[in-house]
Amino acid sequence: MISGWNNKIKLTYMNNAVTIATFTSNFDMKFFLFKEMLDEAGIKYMVVNEITSTVDGVYAGSPSNMGIEIRVLEENADAAVEIYNSIK
């Protein structure tokens, strides 16, 4: 098992995840900071569309406006929004 991936993989199977933020690039510094801050706070999250958005254009059918989403469980949404809003 790869260290650090277990919690994120389990979250994929949960239906009560909500999108907190959407990014246009996985090179966005706010994207990195937000993930790090969620990790530090112990909030489990999953990243959606990261691979598809990174290789946009390779997949002819993928929309170019498909954003990279960070989702958390509903019960952690308020804390995650606070963390996101604290990033300048």
Helices and strands as residue ranges (DSSP letters): H 6-11, E 17-23, H 29-41, E 45-48, H 50-54, E 68-73, G 74-76, H 77-86
